[in-house]
Amino acid sequence: MSKTMISLIAGILFAWLVISFITKNFDGNFLFALLIGVFLGYGVKKKEGKY
C-alpha cells in the first residue's frame, strides 16, 4: 500500500472516532462500508493501471 492510502485510512478512522465521540453513536456500519469502498476503489484502480 502506498503512503497516501495509509494516510486516507488513518484520516477516515480519526474522523469516525471524532464524529462518534461527539454524537455518542459508535456504529461501525458506516465505517465498514466506507473502508470496503476505499479498498474496492483501490483494487479497481490498480487493475486498470496494468492494462
ModelCIF file with pLDDT and N, C-alpha, C, O atoms, coordinates in Angstrom:
data_MODEL
#
_entry.id   MODEL 
#
_entity.id                         1 
_entity.type                       polymer 
_entity.pdbx_number_of_molecules   1 
#
_entity_poly.entity_id                      1 
_entity_poly.type                           'polypeptide(L)' 
_entity_poly.nstd_linkage                   no 
_entity_poly.nstd_monomer                   no 
_entity_poly.pdbx_seq_one_letter_code       MSKTMISLIAGILFAWLVISFITKNFDGNFLFALLIGVFLGYGVKKKEGKY 
_entity_poly.pdbx_seq_one_letter_code_can   MSKTMISLIAGILFAWLVISFITKNFDGNFLFALLIGVFLGYGVKKKEGKY 
_entity_poly.pdbx_strand_id                 A 
#
loop_
_entity_poly_seq.entity_id 
_entity_poly_seq.num 
_entity_poly_seq.mon_id 
_entity_poly_seq.hetero 
1 1  MET n 
1 2  SER n 
1 3  LYS n 
1 4  THR n 
1 5  MET n 
1 6  ILE n 
1 7  SER n 
1 8  LEU n 
1 9  ILE n 
1 10 ALA n 
1 11 GLY n 
1 12 ILE n 
1 13 LEU n 
1 14 PHE n 
1 15 ALA n 
1 16 TRP n 
1 17 LEU n 
1 18 VAL n 
1 19 ILE n 
1 20 SER n 
1 21 PHE n 
1 22 ILE n 
1 23 THR n 
1 24 LYS n 
1 25 ASN n 
1 26 PHE n 
1 27 ASP n 
1 28 GLY n 
1 29 ASN n 
1 30 PHE n 
1 31 LEU n 
1 32 PHE n 
1 33 ALA n 
1 34 LEU n 
1 35 LEU n 
1 36 ILE n 
1 37 GLY n 
1 38 VAL n 
1 39 PHE n 
1 40 LEU n 
1 41 GLY n 
1 42 TYR n 
1 43 GLY n 
1 44 VAL n 
1 45 LYS n 
1 46 LYS n 
1 47 LYS n 
1 48 GLU n 
1 49 GLY n 
1 50 LYS n 
1 51 TYR n 
#
_struct_asym.id          A 
_struct_asym.entity_id   1 
#
loop_
_ma_qa_metric.id 
_ma_qa_metric.mode 
_ma_qa_metric.name 
_ma_qa_metric.software_group_id 
_ma_qa_metric.type 
1 global pLDDT . pLDDT 
2 local  pLDDT . pLDDT 
#
_ma_qa_metric_global.metric_id      1 
_ma_qa_metric_global.metric_value   84.88 
_ma_qa_metric_global.model_id       1 
_ma_qa_metric_global.ordinal_id     1 
#
loop_
_ma_qa_metric_local.label_asym_id 
_ma_qa_metric_local.label_comp_id 
_ma_qa_metric_local.label_seq_id 
_ma_qa_metric_local.metric_id 
_ma_qa_metric_local.metric_value 
_ma_qa_metric_local.model_id 
_ma_qa_metric_local.ordinal_id 
A MET 1  2 67.00 1 1  
A SER 2  2 79.00 1 2  
A LYS 3  2 87.00 1 3  
A THR 4  2 84.00 1 4  
A MET 5  2 85.00 1 5  
A ILE 6  2 89.00 1 6  
A SER 7  2 90.00 1 7  
A LEU 8  2 89.00 1 8  
A ILE 9  2 88.00 1 9  
A ALA 10 2 91.00 1 10 
A GLY 11 2 90.00 1 11 
A ILE 12 2 89.00 1 12 
A LEU 13 2 90.00 1 13 
A PHE 14 2 92.00 1 14 
A ALA 15 2 89.00 1 15 
A TRP 16 2 88.00 1 16 
A LEU 17 2 90.00 1 17 
A VAL 18 2 90.00 1 18 
A ILE 19 2 88.00 1 19 
A SER 20 2 88.00 1 20 
A PHE 21 2 89.00 1 21 
A ILE 22 2 92.00 1 22 
A THR 23 2 89.00 1 23 
A LYS 24 2 88.00 1 24 
A ASN 25 2 85.00 1 25 
A PHE 26 2 83.00 1 26 
A ASP 27 2 85.00 1 27 
A GLY 28 2 86.00 1 28 
A ASN 29 2 86.00 1 29 
A PHE 30 2 82.00 1 30 
A LEU 31 2 85.00 1 31 
A PHE 32 2 88.00 1 32 
A ALA 33 2 87.00 1 33 
A LEU 34 2 87.00 1 34 
A LEU 35 2 88.00 1 35 
A ILE 36 2 92.00 1 36 
A GLY 37 2 88.00 1 37 
A VAL 38 2 88.00 1 38 
A PHE 39 2 87.00 1 39 
A LEU 40 2 90.00 1 40 
A GLY 41 2 87.00 1 41 
A TYR 42 2 85.00 1 42 
A GLY 43 2 84.00 1 43 
A VAL 44 2 85.00 1 44 
A LYS 45 2 81.00 1 45 
A LYS 46 2 77.00 1 46 
A LYS 47 2 77.00 1 47 
A GLU 48 2 75.00 1 48 
A GLY 49 2 70.00 1 49 
A LYS 50 2 63.00 1 50 
A TYR 51 2 57.00 1 51 
#
loop_
_atom_site.group_PDB 
_atom_site.id 
_atom_site.type_symbol 
_atom_site.label_atom_id 
_atom_site.label_alt_id 
_atom_site.label_comp_id 
_atom_site.label_asym_id 
_atom_site.label_entity_id 
_atom_site.label_seq_id 
_atom_site.pdbx_PDB_ins_code 
_atom_site.Cartn_x 
_atom_site.Cartn_y 
_atom_site.Cartn_z 
_atom_site.occupancy 
_atom_site.B_iso_or_equiv 
_atom_site.pdbx_formal_charge 
_atom_site.auth_seq_id 
_atom_site.auth_comp_id 
_atom_site.auth_asym_id 
_atom_site.auth_atom_id 
_atom_site.pdbx_PDB_model_num 
ATOM 1   N N  . MET A 1 1  ? 0.833   -1.181 0.000   1.00 67.00 ? 1  MET A N  1 
ATOM 2   C CA . MET A 1 1  ? 0.000   0.000  0.000   1.00 67.00 ? 1  MET A CA 1 
ATOM 3   C C  . MET A 1 1  ? 0.870   1.235  0.000   1.00 67.00 ? 1  MET A C  1 
ATOM 4   O O  . MET A 1 1  ? 1.974   1.253  0.544   1.00 67.00 ? 1  MET A O  1 
ATOM 5   N N  . SER A 1 2  ? 0.344   2.248  -0.619  1.00 79.00 ? 2  SER A N  1 
ATOM 6   C CA . SER A 1 2  ? 1.103   3.482  -0.704  1.00 79.00 ? 2  SER A CA 1 
ATOM 7   C C  . SER A 1 2  ? 0.895   4.329  0.555   1.00 79.00 ? 2  SER A C  1 
ATOM 8   O O  . SER A 1 2  ? -0.012  4.085  1.351   1.00 79.00 ? 2  SER A O  1 
ATOM 9   N N  . LYS A 1 3  ? 1.743   5.305  0.702   1.00 87.00 ? 3  LYS A N  1 
ATOM 10  C CA . LYS A 1 3  ? 1.666   6.201  1.852   1.00 87.00 ? 3  LYS A CA 1 
ATOM 11  C C  . LYS A 1 3  ? 0.359   6.991  1.829   1.00 87.00 ? 3  LYS A C  1 
ATOM 12  O O  . LYS A 1 3  ? -0.205  7.290  2.881   1.00 87.00 ? 3  LYS A O  1 
ATOM 13  N N  . THR A 1 4  ? -0.117  7.326  0.641   1.00 84.00 ? 4  THR A N  1 
ATOM 14  C CA . THR A 1 4  ? -1.373  8.059  0.502   1.00 84.00 ? 4  THR A CA 1 
ATOM 15  C C  . THR A 1 4  ? -2.547  7.218  0.991   1.00 84.00 ? 4  THR A C  1 
ATOM 16  O O  . THR A 1 4  ? -3.440  7.730  1.667   1.00 84.00 ? 4  THR A O  1 
ATOM 17  N N  . MET A 1 5  ? -2.550  5.943  0.656   1.00 85.00 ? 5  MET A N  1 
ATOM 18  C CA . MET A 1 5  ? -3.631  5.053  1.068   1.00 85.00 ? 5  MET A CA 1 
ATOM 19  C C  . MET A 1 5  ? -3.656  4.890  2.579   1.00 85.00 ? 5  MET A C  1 
ATOM 20  O O  . MET A 1 5  ? -4.730  4.884  3.181   1.00 85.00 ? 5  MET A O  1 
ATOM 21  N N  . ILE A 1 6  ? -2.511  4.761  3.189   1.00 89.00 ? 6  ILE A N  1 
ATOM 22  C CA . ILE A 1 6  ? -2.430  4.627  4.641   1.00 89.00 ? 6  ILE A CA 1 
ATOM 23  C C  . ILE A 1 6  ? -2.903  5.915  5.320   1.00 89.00 ? 6  ILE A C  1 
ATOM 24  O O  . ILE A 1 6  ? -3.591  5.864  6.339   1.00 89.00 ? 6  ILE A O  1 
ATOM 25  N N  . SER A 1 7  ? -2.537  7.056  4.762   1.00 90.00 ? 7  SER A N  1 
ATOM 26  C CA . SER A 1 7  ? -2.995  8.338  5.300   1.00 90.00 ? 7  SER A CA 1 
ATOM 27  C C  . SER A 1 7  ? -4.508  8.479  5.169   1.00 90.00 ? 7  SER A C  1 
ATOM 28  O O  . SER A 1 7  ? -5.164  8.996  6.074   1.00 90.00 ? 7  SER A O  1 
ATOM 29  N N  . LEU A 1 8  ? -5.063  8.025  4.052   1.00 89.00 ? 8  LEU A N  1 
ATOM 30  C CA . LEU A 1 8  ? -6.506  8.079  3.848   1.00 89.00 ? 8  LEU A CA 1 
ATOM 31  C C  . LEU A 1 8  ? -7.235  7.236  4.892   1.00 89.00 ? 8  LEU A C  1 
ATOM 32  O O  . LEU A 1 8  ? -8.220  7.687  5.477   1.00 89.00 ? 8  LEU A O  1 
ATOM 33  N N  . ILE A 1 9  ? -6.762  6.030  5.126   1.00 88.00 ? 9  ILE A N  1 
ATOM 34  C CA . ILE A 1 9  ? -7.398  5.143  6.108   1.00 88.00 ? 9  ILE A CA 1 
ATOM 35  C C  . ILE A 1 9  ? -7.269  5.720  7.516   1.00 88.00 ? 9  ILE A C  1 
ATOM 36  O O  . ILE A 1 9  ? -8.220  5.662  8.296   1.00 88.00 ? 9  ILE A O  1 
ATOM 37  N N  . ALA A 1 10 ? -6.113  6.270  7.844   1.00 91.00 ? 10 ALA A N  1 
ATOM 38  C CA . ALA A 1 10 ? -5.918  6.885  9.156   1.00 91.00 ? 10 ALA A CA 1 
ATOM 39  C C  . ALA A 1 10 ? -6.855  8.086  9.333   1.00 91.00 ? 10 ALA A C  1 
ATOM 40  O O  . ALA A 1 10 ? -7.421  8.280  10.409  1.00 91.00 ? 10 ALA A O  1 
ATOM 41  N N  . GLY A 1 11 ? -7.015  8.877  8.291   1.00 90.00 ? 11 GLY A N  1 
ATOM 42  C CA . GLY A 1 11 ? -7.932  10.021 8.349   1.00 90.00 ? 11 GLY A CA 1 
ATOM 43  C C  . GLY A 1 11 ? -9.371  9.590  8.519   1.00 90.00 ? 11 GLY A C  1 
ATOM 44  O O  . GLY A 1 11 ? -10.122 10.211 9.271   1.00 90.00 ? 11 GLY A O  1 
ATOM 45  N N  . ILE A 1 12 ? -9.764  8.534  7.828   1.00 89.00 ? 12 ILE A N  1 
ATOM 46  C CA . ILE A 1 12 ? -11.127 8.009  7.955   1.00 89.00 ? 12 ILE A CA 1 
ATOM 47  C C  . ILE A 1 12 ? -11.375 7.537  9.385   1.00 89.00 ? 12 ILE A C  1 
ATOM 48  O O  . ILE A 1 12 ? -12.404 7.860  9.978   1.00 89.00 ? 12 ILE A O  1 
ATOM 49  N N  . LEU A 1 13 ? -10.443 6.784  9.932   1.00 90.00 ? 13 LEU A N  1 
ATOM 50  C CA . LEU A 1 13 ? -10.604 6.280  11.303  1.00 90.00 ? 13 LEU A CA 1 
ATOM 51  C C  . LEU A 1 13 ? -10.659 7.413  12.326  1.00 90.00 ? 13 LEU A C  1 
ATOM 52  O O  . LEU A 1 13 ? -11.477 7.384  13.246  1.00 90.00 ? 13 LEU A O  1 
ATOM 53  N N  . PHE A 1 14 ? -9.795  8.400  12.165  1.00 92.00 ? 14 PHE A N  1 
ATOM 54  C CA . PHE A 1 14 ? -9.779  9.534  13.086  1.00 92.00 ? 14 PHE A CA 1 
ATOM 55  C C  . PHE A 1 14 ? -11.085 10.318 13.008  1.00 92.00 ? 14 PHE A C  1 
ATOM 56  O O  . PHE A 1 14 ? -11.659 10.673 14.037  1.00 92.00 ? 14 PHE A O  1 
ATOM 57  N N  . ALA A 1 15 ? -11.556 10.590 11.794  1.00 89.00 ? 15 ALA A N  1 
ATOM 58  C CA . ALA A 1 15 ? -12.810 11.333 11.631  1.00 89.00 ? 15 ALA A CA 1 
ATOM 59  C C  . ALA A 1 15 ? -13.985 10.550 12.208  1.00 89.00 ? 15 ALA A C  1 
ATOM 60  O O  . ALA A 1 15 ? -14.870 11.130 12.837  1.00 89.00 ? 15 ALA A O  1 
ATOM 61  N N  . TRP A 1 16 ? -13.994 9.223  11.995  1.00 88.00 ? 16 TRP A N  1 
ATOM 62  C CA . TRP A 1 16 ? -15.064 8.403  12.547  1.00 88.00 ? 16 TRP A CA 1 
ATOM 63  C C  . TRP A 1 16 ? -15.056 8.455  14.074  1.00 88.00 ? 16 TRP A C  1 
ATOM 64  O O  . TRP A 1 16 ? -16.111 8.558  14.699  1.00 88.00 ? 16 TRP A O  1 
ATOM 65  N N  . LEU A 1 17 ? -13.866 8.382  14.675  1.00 90.00 ? 17 LEU A N  1 
ATOM 66  C CA . LEU A 1 17 ? -13.787 8.445  16.139  1.00 90.00 ? 17 LEU A CA 1 
ATOM 67  C C  . LEU A 1 17 ? -14.270 9.783  16.679  1.00 90.00 ? 17 LEU A C  1 
ATOM 68  O O  . LEU A 1 17 ? -14.990 9.827  17.677  1.00 90.00 ? 17 LEU A O  1 
ATOM 69  N N  . VAL A 1 18 ? -13.879 10.875 16.029  1.00 90.00 ? 18 VAL A N  1 
ATOM 70  C CA . VAL A 1 18 ? -14.292 12.201 16.493  1.00 90.00 ? 18 VAL A CA 1 
ATOM 71  C C  . VAL A 1 18 ? -15.804 12.373 16.360  1.00 90.00 ? 18 VAL A C  1 
ATOM 72  O O  . VAL A 1 18 ? -16.466 12.823 17.295  1.00 90.00 ? 18 VAL A O  1 
ATOM 73  N N  . ILE A 1 19 ? -16.345 12.015 15.197  1.00 88.00 ? 19 ILE A N  1 
ATOM 74  C CA . ILE A 1 19 ? -17.790 12.156 14.988  1.00 88.00 ? 19 ILE A CA 1 
ATOM 75  C C  . ILE A 1 19 ? -18.561 11.238 15.926  1.00 88.00 ? 19 ILE A C  1 
ATOM 76  O O  . ILE A 1 19 ? -19.601 11.625 16.459  1.00 88.00 ? 19 ILE A O  1 
ATOM 77  N N  . SER A 1 20 ? -18.064 10.036 16.130  1.00 88.00 ? 20 SER A N  1 
ATOM 78  C CA . SER A 1 20 ? -18.732 9.099  17.034  1.00 88.00 ? 20 SER A CA 1 
ATOM 79  C C  . SER A 1 20 ? -18.689 9.591  18.477  1.00 88.00 ? 20 SER A C  1 
ATOM 80  O O  . SER A 1 20 ? -19.649 9.410  19.226  1.00 88.00 ? 20 SER A O  1 
ATOM 81  N N  . PHE A 1 21 ? -17.590 10.204 18.863  1.00 89.00 ? 21 PHE A N  1 
ATOM 82  C CA . PHE A 1 21 ? -17.485 10.733 20.222  1.00 89.00 ? 21 PHE A CA 1 
ATOM 83  C C  . PHE A 1 21 ? -18.463 11.884 20.428  1.00 89.00 ? 21 PHE A C  1 
ATOM 84  O O  . PHE A 1 21 ? -19.097 11.982 21.479  1.00 89.00 ? 21 PHE A O  1 
ATOM 85  N N  . ILE A 1 22 ? -18.587 12.755 19.429  1.00 92.00 ? 22 ILE A N  1 
ATOM 86  C CA . ILE A 1 22 ? -19.485 13.907 19.541  1.00 92.00 ? 22 ILE A CA 1 
ATOM 87  C C  . ILE A 1 22 ? -20.942 13.460 19.561  1.00 92.00 ? 22 ILE A C  1 
ATOM 88  O O  . ILE A 1 22 ? -21.730 13.963 20.361  1.00 92.00 ? 22 ILE A O  1 
ATOM 89  N N  . THR A 1 23 ? -21.304 12.534 18.701  1.00 89.00 ? 23 THR A N  1 
ATOM 90  C CA . THR A 1 23 ? -22.701 12.099 18.610  1.00 89.00 ? 23 THR A CA 1 
ATOM 91  C C  . THR A 1 23 ? -23.037 10.959 19.565  1.00 89.00 ? 23 THR A C  1 
ATOM 92  O O  . THR A 1 23 ? -24.209 10.610 19.710  1.00 89.00 ? 23 THR A O  1 
ATOM 93  N N  . LYS A 1 24 ? -22.042 10.375 20.216  1.00 88.00 ? 24 LYS A N  1 
ATOM 94  C CA . LYS A 1 24 ? -22.218 9.228  21.123  1.00 88.00 ? 24 LYS A CA 1 
ATOM 95  C C  . LYS A 1 24 ? -22.835 8.029  20.395  1.00 88.00 ? 24 LYS A C  1 
ATOM 96  O O  . LYS A 1 24 ? -23.579 7.248  20.990  1.00 88.00 ? 24 LYS A O  1 
ATOM 97  N N  . ASN A 1 25 ? -22.522 7.894  19.115  1.00 85.00 ? 25 ASN A N  1 
ATOM 98  C CA . ASN A 1 25 ? -23.036 6.788  18.308  1.00 85.00 ? 25 ASN A CA 1 
ATOM 99  C C  . ASN A 1 25 ? -21.845 6.103  17.646  1.00 85.00 ? 25 ASN A C  1 
ATOM 100 O O  . ASN A 1 25 ? -21.362 6.559  16.610  1.00 85.00 ? 25 ASN A O  1 
ATOM 101 N N  . PHE A 1 26 ? -21.375 5.017  18.236  1.00 83.00 ? 26 PHE A N  1 
ATOM 102 C CA . PHE A 1 26 ? -20.201 4.317  17.731  1.00 83.00 ? 26 PHE A CA 1 
ATOM 103 C C  . PHE A 1 26 ? -20.593 3.165  16.803  1.00 83.00 ? 26 PHE A C  1 
ATOM 104 O O  . PHE A 1 26 ? -20.053 2.063  16.903  1.00 83.00 ? 26 PHE A O  1 
ATOM 105 N N  . ASP A 1 27 ? -21.527 3.431  15.910  1.00 85.00 ? 27 ASP A N  1 
ATOM 106 C CA . ASP A 1 27 ? -21.982 2.424  14.956  1.00 85.00 ? 27 ASP A CA 1 
ATOM 107 C C  . ASP A 1 27 ? -20.909 2.224  13.890  1.00 85.00 ? 27 ASP A C  1 
ATOM 108 O O  . ASP A 1 27 ? -20.489 3.179  13.238  1.00 85.00 ? 27 ASP A O  1 
ATOM 109 N N  . GLY A 1 28 ? -20.477 1.000  13.718  1.00 86.00 ? 28 GLY A N  1 
ATOM 110 C CA . GLY A 1 28 ? -19.399 0.714  12.786  1.00 86.00 ? 28 GLY A CA 1 
ATOM 111 C C  . GLY A 1 28 ? -19.846 0.393  11.380  1.00 86.00 ? 28 GLY A C  1 
ATOM 112 O O  . GLY A 1 28 ? -19.003 0.154  10.515  1.00 86.00 ? 28 GLY A O  1 
ATOM 113 N N  . ASN A 1 29 ? -21.154 0.377  11.113  1.00 86.00 ? 29 ASN A N  1 
ATOM 114 C CA . ASN A 1 29 ? -21.635 0.017  9.783   1.00 86.00 ? 29 ASN A CA 1 
ATOM 115 C C  . ASN A 1 29 ? -21.159 0.999  8.714   1.00 86.00 ? 29 ASN A C  1 
ATOM 116 O O  . ASN A 1 29 ? -20.723 0.583  7.640   1.00 86.00 ? 29 ASN A O  1 
ATOM 117 N N  . PHE A 1 30 ? -21.240 2.291  9.001   1.00 82.00 ? 30 PHE A N  1 
ATOM 118 C CA . PHE A 1 30 ? -20.814 3.288  8.028   1.00 82.00 ? 30 PHE A CA 1 
ATOM 119 C C  . PHE A 1 30 ? -19.307 3.239  7.824   1.00 82.00 ? 30 PHE A C  1 
ATOM 120 O O  . PHE A 1 30 ? -18.821 3.391  6.703   1.00 82.00 ? 30 PHE A O  1 
ATOM 121 N N  . LEU A 1 31 ? -18.583 3.033  8.888   1.00 85.00 ? 31 LEU A N  1 
ATOM 122 C CA . LEU A 1 31 ? -17.130 2.918  8.789   1.00 85.00 ? 31 LEU A CA 1 
ATOM 123 C C  . LEU A 1 31 ? -16.753 1.707  7.948   1.00 85.00 ? 31 LEU A C  1 
ATOM 124 O O  . LEU A 1 31 ? -15.879 1.797  7.086   1.00 85.00 ? 31 LEU A O  1 
ATOM 125 N N  . PHE A 1 32 ? -17.394 0.594  8.187   1.00 88.00 ? 32 PHE A N  1 
ATOM 126 C CA . PHE A 1 32 ? -17.119 -0.633 7.448   1.00 88.00 ? 32 PHE A CA 1 
ATOM 127 C C  . PHE A 1 32 ? -17.430 -0.450 5.959   1.00 88.00 ? 32 PHE A C  1 
ATOM 128 O O  . PHE A 1 32 ? -16.639 -0.859 5.108   1.00 88.00 ? 32 PHE A O  1 
ATOM 129 N N  . ALA A 1 33 ? -18.562 0.155  5.642   1.00 87.00 ? 33 ALA A N  1 
ATOM 130 C CA . ALA A 1 33 ? -18.948 0.378  4.249   1.00 87.00 ? 33 ALA A CA 1 
ATOM 131 C C  . ALA A 1 33 ? -17.962 1.312  3.554   1.00 87.00 ? 33 ALA A C  1 
ATOM 132 O O  . ALA A 1 33 ? -17.602 1.081  2.400   1.00 87.00 ? 33 ALA A O  1 
ATOM 133 N N  . LEU A 1 34 ? -17.530 2.346  4.231   1.00 87.00 ? 34 LEU A N  1 
ATOM 134 C CA . LEU A 1 34 ? -16.577 3.288  3.639   1.00 87.00 ? 34 LEU A CA 1 
ATOM 135 C C  . LEU A 1 34 ? -15.229 2.625  3.384   1.00 87.00 ? 34 LEU A C  1 
ATOM 136 O O  . LEU A 1 34 ? -14.626 2.828  2.330   1.00 87.00 ? 34 LEU A O  1 
ATOM 137 N N  . LEU A 1 35 ? -14.757 1.838  4.336   1.00 88.00 ? 35 LEU A N  1 
ATOM 138 C CA . LEU A 1 35 ? -13.478 1.151  4.151   1.00 88.00 ? 35 LEU A CA 1 
ATOM 139 C C  . LEU A 1 35 ? -13.546 0.116  3.029   1.00 88.00 ? 35 LEU A C  1 
ATOM 140 O O  . LEU A 1 35 ? -12.584 -0.044 2.277   1.00 88.00 ? 35 LEU A O  1 
ATOM 141 N N  . ILE A 1 36 ? -14.670 -0.586 2.909   1.00 92.00 ? 36 ILE A N  1 
ATOM 142 C CA . ILE A 1 36 ? -14.840 -1.541 1.805   1.00 92.00 ? 36 ILE A CA 1 
ATOM 143 C C  . ILE A 1 36 ? -14.784 -0.786 0.476   1.00 92.00 ? 36 ILE A C  1 
ATOM 144 O O  . ILE A 1 36 ? -14.136 -1.237 -0.469  1.00 92.00 ? 36 ILE A O  1 
ATOM 145 N N  . GLY A 1 37 ? -15.457 0.353  0.406   1.00 88.00 ? 37 GLY A N  1 
ATOM 146 C CA . GLY A 1 37 ? -15.452 1.160  -0.812  1.00 88.00 ? 37 GLY A CA 1 
ATOM 147 C C  . GLY A 1 37 ? -14.064 1.647  -1.178  1.00 88.00 ? 37 GLY A C  1 
ATOM 148 O O  . GLY A 1 37 ? -13.693 1.651  -2.352  1.00 88.00 ? 37 GLY A O  1 
ATOM 149 N N  . VAL A 1 38 ? -13.299 2.056  -0.186  1.00 88.00 ? 38 VAL A N  1 
ATOM 150 C CA . VAL A 1 38 ? -11.934 2.527  -0.431  1.00 88.00 ? 38 VAL A CA 1 
ATOM 151 C C  . VAL A 1 38 ? -11.073 1.393  -0.983  1.00 88.00 ? 38 VAL A C  1 
ATOM 152 O O  . VAL A 1 38 ? -10.336 1.585  -1.950  1.00 88.00 ? 38 VAL A O  1 
ATOM 153 N N  . PHE A 1 39 ? -11.166 0.223  -0.375  1.00 87.00 ? 39 PHE A N  1 
ATOM 154 C CA . PHE A 1 39 ? -10.351 -0.907 -0.836  1.00 87.00 ? 39 PHE A CA 1 
ATOM 155 C C  . PHE A 1 39 ? -10.779 -1.393 -2.219  1.00 87.00 ? 39 PHE A C  1 
ATOM 156 O O  . PHE A 1 39 ? -9.933  -1.763 -3.033  1.00 87.00 ? 39 PHE A O  1 
ATOM 157 N N  . LEU A 1 40 ? -12.082 -1.397 -2.492  1.00 90.00 ? 40 LEU A N  1 
ATOM 158 C CA . LEU A 1 40 ? -12.538 -1.793 -3.821  1.00 90.00 ? 40 LEU A CA 1 
ATOM 159 C C  . LEU A 1 40 ? -12.072 -0.785 -4.881  1.00 90.00 ? 40 LEU A C  1 
ATOM 160 O O  . LEU A 1 40 ? -11.632 -1.177 -5.962  1.00 90.00 ? 40 LEU A O  1 
ATOM 161 N N  . GLY A 1 41 ? -12.169 0.489  -4.573  1.00 87.00 ? 41 GLY A N  1 
ATOM 162 C CA . GLY A 1 41 ? -11.698 1.515  -5.498  1.00 87.00 ? 41 GLY A CA 1 
ATOM 163 C C  . GLY A 1 41 ? -10.205 1.415  -5.747  1.00 87.00 ? 41 GLY A C  1 
ATOM 164 O O  . GLY A 1 41 ? -9.743  1.594  -6.874  1.00 87.00 ? 41 GLY A O  1 
ATOM 165 N N  . TYR A 1 42 ? -9.463  1.134  -4.711  1.00 85.00 ? 42 TYR A N  1 
ATOM 166 C CA . TYR A 1 42 ? -8.016  0.966  -4.847  1.00 85.00 ? 42 TYR A CA 1 
ATOM 167 C C  . TYR A 1 42 ? -7.696  -0.235 -5.734  1.00 85.00 ? 42 TYR A C  1 
ATOM 168 O O  . TYR A 1 42 ? -6.802  -0.175 -6.579  1.00 85.00 ? 42 TYR A O  1 
ATOM 169 N N  . GLY A 1 43 ? -8.433  -1.321 -5.533  1.00 84.00 ? 43 GLY A N  1 
ATOM 170 C CA . GLY A 1 43 ? -8.208  -2.526 -6.330  1.00 84.00 ? 43 GLY A CA 1 
ATOM 171 C C  . GLY A 1 43 ? -8.553  -2.310 -7.797  1.00 84.00 ? 43 GLY A C  1 
ATOM 172 O O  . GLY A 1 43 ? -7.833  -2.780 -8.678  1.00 84.00 ? 43 GLY A O  1 
ATOM 173 N N  . VAL A 1 44 ? -9.636  -1.611 -8.063  1.00 85.00 ? 44 VAL A N  1 
ATOM 174 C CA . VAL A 1 44 ? -10.032 -1.337 -9.442  1.00 85.00 ? 44 VAL A CA 1 
ATOM 175 C C  . VAL A 1 44 ? -9.005  -0.434 -10.118 1.00 85.00 ? 44 VAL A C  1 
ATOM 176 O O  . VAL A 1 44 ? -8.632  -0.671 -11.267 1.00 85.00 ? 44 VAL A O  1 
ATOM 177 N N  . LYS A 1 45 ? -8.552  0.588  -9.422  1.00 81.00 ? 45 LYS A N  1 
ATOM 178 C CA . LYS A 1 45 ? -7.559  1.494  -9.994  1.00 81.00 ? 45 LYS A CA 1 
ATOM 179 C C  . LYS A 1 45 ? -6.264  0.743  -10.296 1.00 81.00 ? 45 LYS A C  1 
ATOM 180 O O  . LYS A 1 45 ? -5.647  0.950  -11.341 1.00 81.00 ? 45 LYS A O  1 
ATOM 181 N N  . LYS A 1 46 ? -5.865  -0.115 -9.389  1.00 77.00 ? 46 LYS A N  1 
ATOM 182 C CA . LYS A 1 46 ? -4.634  -0.879 -9.567  1.00 77.00 ? 46 LYS A CA 1 
ATOM 183 C C  . LYS A 1 46 ? -4.757  -1.835 -10.756 1.00 77.00 ? 46 LYS A C  1 
ATOM 184 O O  . LYS A 1 46 ? -3.809  -2.008 -11.522 1.00 77.00 ? 46 LYS A O  1 
ATOM 185 N N  . LYS A 1 47 ? -5.912  -2.440 -10.900 1.00 77.00 ? 47 LYS A N  1 
ATOM 186 C CA . LYS A 1 47 ? -6.150  -3.370 -12.005 1.00 77.00 ? 47 LYS A CA 1 
ATOM 187 C C  . LYS A 1 47 ? -6.193  -2.627 -13.345 1.00 77.00 ? 47 LYS A C  1 
ATOM 188 O O  . LYS A 1 47 ? -5.669  -3.132 -14.337 1.00 77.00 ? 47 LYS A O  1 
ATOM 189 N N  . GLU A 1 48 ? -6.809  -1.435 -13.393 1.00 75.00 ? 48 GLU A N  1 
ATOM 190 C CA . GLU A 1 48 ? -6.889  -0.658 -14.621 1.00 75.00 ? 48 GLU A CA 1 
ATOM 191 C C  . GLU A 1 48 ? -5.510  -0.158 -15.057 1.00 75.00 ? 48 GLU A C  1 
ATOM 192 O O  . GLU A 1 48 ? -5.248  -0.008 -16.250 1.00 75.00 ? 48 GLU A O  1 
ATOM 193 N N  . GLY A 1 49 ? -4.643  0.096  -14.097 1.00 70.00 ? 49 GLY A N  1 
ATOM 194 C CA . GLY A 1 49 ? -3.307  0.589  -14.417 1.00 70.00 ? 49 GLY A CA 1 
ATOM 195 C C  . GLY A 1 49 ? -2.449  -0.423 -15.148 1.00 70.00 ? 49 GLY A C  1 
ATOM 196 O O  . GLY A 1 49 ? -1.490  -0.044 -15.822 1.00 70.00 ? 49 GLY A O  1 
ATOM 197 N N  . LYS A 1 50 ? -2.774  -1.710 -15.028 1.00 63.00 ? 50 LYS A N  1 
ATOM 198 C CA . LYS A 1 50 ? -1.979  -2.757 -15.675 1.00 63.00 ? 50 LYS A CA 1 
ATOM 199 C C  . LYS A 1 50 ? -2.277  -2.857 -17.152 1.00 63.00 ? 50 LYS A C  1 
ATOM 200 O O  . LYS A 1 50 ? -1.444  -3.348 -17.914 1.00 63.00 ? 50 LYS A O  1 
ATOM 201 N N  . TYR A 1 51 ? -3.455  -2.399 -17.583 1.00 57.00 ? 51 TYR A N  1 
ATOM 202 C CA . TYR A 1 51 ? -3.837  -2.568 -18.980 1.00 57.00 ? 51 TYR A CA 1 
ATOM 203 C C  . TYR A 1 51 ? -3.575  -1.343 -19.797 1.00 57.00 ? 51 TYR A C  1 
ATOM 204 O O  . TYR A 1 51 ? -3.846  -1.333 -20.997 1.00 57.00 ? 51 TYR A O  1 
#
